[in-house]
Amino acid sequence: MPILRSAFIALSKNRTLRHFAEKSRAGSRLSSRFVAGMEMDDALRVAETLNKQGIAVSLDALGESVTSEEEARQAAQMYHRVLDAIAERKLSANISVKLTQMGLEQSPELAEFLAGSLAGHAHATGNFVRIDMEDSSLTQKTLDIVRRLHAHPDINGSIGTVIQASLYRSRADIEQLLAEGIKVRLCKGAYMEPAKIAFPNKVQVDENYIRLSCLLLESSVYHGLATHDETMIAAIRTFADQHQIDPSRFEFQMLFGIRRDLQRKLVQQGYNVRIYVPFGQAWYPYFMRRLAERPANVVFLVKNLFRF
């Protein structure tokens, strides 16, 4: 499976295949398993439906790794529209943003400015911006920007980030973020990283995920624990029960299209649940990472190839 995962990660970066897939009708239909739709209104309708089920949402306008300042500004403008729509429709929803979509690879200063404008908008409307984490080459840059923006009085509390349990450095990063009161979304990590900086196998990643989850739960800051793994969820629930941590102090987070049964079950049991809902025509890299993460997703793809 590591070989298969590496292959899909590599394919996610193939611009030729990406262009073909995103322009093809069959590709768009396949992506609907994990992507809410091509337009903002598609995602807003999904958000409304999930809210009616007692599930919160994080909206992501897909389009990482832009190639120009103009594209970055257009992406930021889309997110401003999303924030306005959330406020107008009174949705239980926030936004998730990748800094490469804000132009990080062209100009870190531009990315920080655009992310700051979104966080300021979120703060003014009582909302929140989650700065997503990308591969390890961008970890420190991302954390530095989040920490600077969080310290700004017009943003404080309206911005958080993501930490990946697969990386050795993550405990130290979490301790620093907790000291500054920054909200964390903990995930296992969707990128292939070298063994010198990341745990080499799933068992070690899982063990670190549990350790970091417990560290977050013991803090006074509200966090999101992102996993579809029932073993991880059971361990988190046991720790919370043993330490009398009320379910209102954290939330489980999952991806659109994956384990809907588990999402509903957790809500029925009194836990906060938030679903990451991506949308947009630039869906290919996200879709390929979902295939890389779980063999069951690949089986789904193969079955559906014969329906077109």
RAMOVEN-V693902 format. One record per backbone hydrogen bond with DSSP energy under -0.5 kcal/mol. NH is the residue of the N-H (numbers start at 1). CO is the residue of the C=O. If there is no record, write none. Layout:
# RAMOVEN-V693902
NH|CO / NH|CO
This chain:
# RAMOVEN-V693902
5|1 / 6|2 / 7|3 / 8|4 / 9|5 / 10|6 / 11|7 / 12|8 / 13|9 / 13|10 / 14|11 / 15|13 / 18|14 / 19|15 / 20|16 / 21|17 / 22|18 / 23|19 / 24|20 / 24|21 / 28|24 / 29|25 / 30|26 / 31|27 / 32|28 / 32|29 / 33|30 / 34|31 / 35|31 / 36|278 / 42|39 / 43|39 / 44|40 / 45|41 / 46|42 / 47|43 / 48|44 / 49|45 / 50|46 / 51|47 / 52|48 / 53|49 / 53|50 / 54|51 / 55|50 / 56|273 / 57|92 / 58|275 / 59|94 / 60|277 / 62|60 / 62|279 / 66|100 / 72|68 / 73|69 / 74|70 / 75|71 / 76|72 / 77|73 / 78|74 / 79|75 / 80|76 / 81|77 / 82|78 / 83|79 / 84|80 / 85|81 / 86|82 / 87|83 / 88|84 / 89|85 / 90|86 / 91|86 / 93|91 / 94|57 / 95|128 / 96|59 / 97|130 / 101|98 / 102|98 / 102|99 / 103|100 / 104|99 / 106|103 / 107|103 / 111|107 / 112|108 / 113|109 / 114|110 / 115|111 / 116|112 / 117|113 / 118|114 / 119|115 / 120|116 / 121|117 / 122|118 / 123|119 / 124|120 / 125|121 / 126|123 / 127|122 / 129|158 / 130|95 / 131|129 / 131|160 / 132|97 / 132|130 / 138|135 / 139|136 / 142|138 / 143|139 / 144|140 / 145|141 / 146|142 / 147|143 / 148|144 / 149|145 / 150|146 / 151|147 / 152|149 / 155|152 / 156|152 / 158|155 / 160|129 / 161|183 / 162|131 / 163|185 / 165|163 / 165|187 / 166|188 / 167|164 / 168|197 / 170|167 / 171|168 / 173|169 / 174|170 / 175|171 / 176|172 / 177|173 / 178|174 / 179|175 / 180|176 / 181|178 / 182|177 / 185|161 / 186|184 / 186|224 / 187|163 / 193|191 / 197|194 / 198|194 / 199|166 / 205|201 / 206|202 / 207|203 / 208|204 / 209|205 / 210|206 / 211|207 / 212|208 / 213|209 / 214|210 / 215|211 / 216|212 / 217|213 / 218|214 / 219|216 / 223|249 / 224|184 / 225|251 / 226|186 / 226|224 / 227|225 / 227|253 / 230|228 / 233|229 / 234|230 / 235|231 / 236|232 / 237|233 / 238|234 / 239|235 / 240|236 / 241|237 / 242|238 / 243|239 / 244|241 / 245|240 / 246|244 / 249|246 / 250|247 / 251|223 / 252|272 / 253|225 / 254|274 / 256|276 / 258|255 / 263|259 / 264|260 / 265|261 / 266|262 / 267|263 / 268|264 / 269|265 / 270|267 / 271|266 / 272|247 / 272|250 / 274|252 / 275|56 / 276|254 / 277|58 / 277|275 / 278|276 / 279|60 / 280|37 / 283|281 / 287|283 / 288|284 / 289|285 / 290|286 / 291|287 / 292|288 / 293|289 / 294|290 / 297|294 / 298|294 / 299|295 / 300|296 / 301|297 / 302|298 / 303|299 / 304|300 / 305|301 / 306|302 / 306|303 / 307|304 / 308|305
